[in-house]
């Protein structure tokens, strides 16, 4: 009987933990990011060099426990863009932080919360390959990620000014008019 009670308590704890993890993500913020991040890819002056035979590749990087959120963002992007962004086909793939180094090089990466170490490695991977990195969480800019956005009374897009040189990304001038610089 004691084992059954312990098991039931463990299952309840696991369910509550998973529910809390999922609730850490805002549906509104996910939808906004899914709408805006692919458009920012087109503001990279060298986007044509960073595409594949199949077009723009956007990889959403996540922890195993964030798979549901990553899939949700993928569906939101695919629904909004219907497989095209500007003149390019758009492909969205998922990768865990652990498997990122083994995946093909993306045009850009979206980093879900993950761990500090995972985000740092993913941001380093993106910057060393001159690829954009977007973050779900504004605080992730501290790991040298490049772009994030927050929702307040309106949408604010932040560019990590210190990371721009590391990434070697050259944006179109219009991008600098719509972002706030994080210094």
NORHUMO-V116366 format. One record per pair of residues at least 24 apart in sequence whose ideal C-beta (glycine too) atoms are under 10 Angstrom apart, sorted by sequence separation. I is the first residue (numbers start at 1). GAP is how many residues later the second one is. D is the distance in Angstrom with one decimal. If there is no record, write none. Layout:
i: (I;I)
gap: (GAP;GAP)
d: (D;D)
This chain:
i: (34;70;97;101;105;107;108;109;110;111;112;113;116;119;120;147;156;158;159;56;70;97;100;105;106;107;108;109;110;111;112;118;119;120;135;146;34;70;100;105;106;108;109;110;111;113;114;116;117;119;58;67;95;106;113;116;133;55;56;66;97;112;115;147;55;56;67;111;114;55;56;66;133;149;150;55;56;57;65;66;149;55;56;57;58;59;60;61;62;64;111;147;55;56;57;58;59;60;61;62;63;64;77;54;55;56;57;58;59;60;61;62;63;64;111;133;148;54;55;56;57;58;59;60;61;62;63;110;111;132;147;37;51;52;53;54;55;56;57;59;61;74;109;127;130;131;133;146;51;52;54;61;73;109;110;111;123;126;127;130;131;132;34;47;51;61;62;108;127;128;129;130;131;30;34;38;47;48;51;52;61;73;108;127;128;129;130;132;33;34;37;47;48;51;70;123;126;127;128;130;142;25;31;34;35;39;47;59;126;127;141;21;24;30;31;34;35;38;39;61;70;124;127;22;25;30;33;34;38;42;69;123;126;21;22;25;32;33;34;36;41;42;59;69;123;138;21;24;27;31;34;35;41;42;59;61;67;22;30;31;34;35;38;39;42;57;59;60;66;18;21;22;25;30;34;38;39;41;57;59;66;17;21;25;31;38;57;58;59;61;62;65;66;27;31;41;57;58;59;60;61;62;63;65;18;22;38;56;57;58;59;60;61;62;63;56;57;58;59;60;61;62;63;38;52;55;56;57;58;59;60;62;63;52;61;38;52;50;52;63;50;51;62;50;61;34;49;50;61;48;47;61;47;61;108;61;44;59;73;44;61;41;42;61;41;70;41;59;69;40;38;38;66;37;37;38;59;61;37;61;57;58;60;61;62;61;34;58;60;33;50;50;49;50;30;50;46;47;44;25;44;25;44;24;43;41;41;21;40;41;40;37;38;37;36;37;37;33;33;33;43;30;40;29;40;29;29;40;26;37;25;36;37;24;25;37;24;36;33;33;33;32;40;32;33;32;36;40;50;29;35;37;29;36;29;33;46;47;28;32;44;46;45;46;26;44;45;46;47;29;43;44;45;43;44;45;43;44;45;43;42;43;45;40;43;44;43;42;43;40;43;39;43;40;40;36)
gap: (24;24;24;24;24;24;24;24;24;24;24;24;24;24;24;24;24;24;24;25;25;25;25;25;25;25;25;25;25;25;25;25;25;25;25;25;26;26;26;26;26;26;26;26;26;26;26;26;26;26;27;27;27;27;27;27;27;28;28;28;28;28;28;28;29;29;29;29;29;30;30;30;30;30;30;31;31;31;31;31;31;32;32;32;32;32;32;32;32;32;32;32;33;33;33;33;33;33;33;33;33;33;33;34;34;34;34;34;34;34;34;34;34;34;34;34;34;35;35;35;35;35;35;35;35;35;35;35;35;35;35;36;36;36;36;36;36;36;36;36;36;36;36;36;36;36;36;36;37;37;37;37;37;37;37;37;37;37;37;37;37;37;38;38;38;38;38;38;38;38;38;38;38;39;39;39;39;39;39;39;39;39;39;39;39;39;39;39;40;40;40;40;40;40;40;40;40;40;40;40;40;41;41;41;41;41;41;41;41;41;41;42;42;42;42;42;42;42;42;42;42;42;42;43;43;43;43;43;43;43;43;43;43;44;44;44;44;44;44;44;44;44;44;44;44;44;45;45;45;45;45;45;45;45;45;45;45;46;46;46;46;46;46;46;46;46;46;46;46;47;47;47;47;47;47;47;47;47;47;47;47;48;48;48;48;48;48;48;48;48;48;48;48;49;49;49;49;49;49;49;49;49;49;49;50;50;50;50;50;50;50;50;50;50;50;51;51;51;51;51;51;51;51;52;52;52;52;52;52;52;52;52;52;53;53;54;54;55;55;55;56;56;56;57;57;58;58;58;58;59;60;60;61;61;61;62;63;63;63;64;64;65;65;65;66;66;67;67;67;68;69;70;70;71;72;72;72;72;73;73;74;74;74;74;74;75;76;76;76;77;79;80;81;81;82;82;84;85;86;87;87;88;88;89;89;90;91;92;92;93;94;95;96;97;98;98;99;101;102;103;104;106;106;107;107;108;109;109;110;110;111;111;111;112;112;112;113;113;114;115;116;117;117;118;118;119;119;119;119;120;120;120;121;121;122;122;122;122;123;123;123;123;124;124;125;125;125;125;125;126;126;126;126;127;127;127;128;128;128;129;130;130;130;131;131;131;132;133;133;135;135;136;136;138;139;142)
d: (9.9;4.9;6.9;6.7;5.7;6.6;3.9;4.8;4.7;4.9;5.0;5.5;8.7;4.5;7.0;9.7;5.7;4.9;9.9;9.4;8.7;6.0;6.0;9.9;6.2;7.5;7.1;7.0;7.6;6.8;8.2;9.1;8.9;8.9;9.2;10.0;9.5;8.9;9.3;7.0;8.9;6.7;9.4;7.1;8.4;9.1;8.4;8.5;8.9;6.7;8.6;7.4;9.0;9.6;7.3;6.4;9.2;8.6;9.1;9.6;9.8;9.1;10.0;9.3;8.0;5.5;8.2;6.1;9.4;7.8;8.2;8.7;8.4;9.1;9.6;9.6;9.8;9.7;10.0;9.4;9.6;8.9;4.7;9.4;6.9;9.2;6.7;9.9;6.6;5.9;8.2;7.7;4.1;7.1;8.3;7.2;7.7;7.4;8.0;7.6;6.6;9.1;8.8;9.2;3.2;5.1;5.0;5.0;5.1;5.2;5.4;6.2;6.3;8.3;5.9;7.7;8.2;5.9;6.0;6.9;8.0;7.5;7.1;7.5;7.3;7.2;8.7;9.9;9.8;7.3;9.7;9.1;9.8;9.5;9.4;9.3;6.2;9.2;6.6;5.2;5.7;9.4;8.7;6.7;9.4;7.6;9.7;10.0;5.8;9.1;5.5;9.9;6.8;9.4;9.7;9.2;9.2;9.6;9.7;6.1;9.6;6.3;8.7;9.4;8.7;9.1;9.9;9.1;9.4;8.4;9.1;4.4;8.1;7.2;5.4;6.1;8.3;8.9;9.9;7.8;5.7;7.9;9.0;4.5;8.9;9.3;6.4;9.4;7.1;8.4;7.9;9.8;8.3;9.8;8.4;7.7;9.5;4.6;9.4;9.4;9.3;8.2;9.4;8.6;7.7;9.9;7.8;7.6;7.1;7.8;5.6;9.1;9.3;6.4;8.9;3.6;8.2;7.8;9.2;9.0;6.1;8.7;8.8;9.1;9.2;5.5;8.5;4.6;5.9;6.4;6.1;8.8;9.6;5.9;8.9;5.0;9.6;9.0;9.0;10.0;6.7;4.8;6.4;8.7;9.1;8.6;7.5;8.7;8.3;5.8;8.4;5.7;8.6;8.9;8.5;9.1;9.6;6.5;6.4;9.9;6.2;9.0;9.9;7.3;8.1;9.4;9.1;9.5;4.8;7.3;9.1;6.9;8.1;9.9;8.9;5.0;8.5;8.7;7.1;4.0;6.8;8.9;8.5;8.9;9.9;9.1;8.0;6.3;8.6;5.6;8.9;9.9;7.1;9.3;8.6;8.7;4.6;6.4;7.7;7.7;6.8;8.4;7.1;9.8;9.0;9.5;9.9;8.7;5.0;5.4;5.3;4.6;5.1;4.3;7.5;4.6;8.0;7.6;7.4;8.3;6.5;8.3;5.1;6.4;7.4;8.3;7.6;9.7;6.6;9.7;6.8;6.7;7.0;8.3;7.0;8.5;8.7;8.2;7.5;7.0;8.4;5.8;9.2;4.7;7.7;9.3;9.6;7.9;8.3;10.0;6.8;9.6;8.9;5.1;9.8;9.8;8.2;9.3;8.3;8.0;9.0;9.9;10.0;9.2;6.0;9.8;4.9;9.6;8.2;8.0;9.6;8.1;9.1;7.4;9.8;9.4;9.3;8.7;6.1;10.0;9.7;9.1;9.4;9.9;9.3;10.0;8.7;8.8;9.3;7.2;8.6;7.4;8.9;6.4;9.7;8.5;7.5;9.1;9.0;8.0;8.8;8.0;6.3;7.1;9.2;9.6;6.2;9.0;7.0;9.0;7.3;8.4;9.5;4.7;8.8;9.8;9.9;7.0;9.0;6.7;9.9;7.6;9.5;7.3;6.3;9.1;9.8;9.2;9.2;7.6;7.2;9.4;9.7;9.5;9.4;8.1;9.0;6.4;9.9;8.7;6.3;6.7;7.6;9.4;9.5;6.1;7.1;9.6;9.6;7.9;9.4;9.5;7.8;7.0;5.7;9.6;8.8;9.8;6.3;6.1;9.6;7.7;8.2;6.3;7.6;5.7;4.3;9.8;9.7;9.5;9.3;7.2;6.7;9.8;6.3;6.0;5.1;7.9;9.6;4.8;8.4;9.3;9.6;8.4;6.8;8.6;4.2;9.6;9.4;7.1;8.9;10.0;9.7;9.2;9.0;9.8)
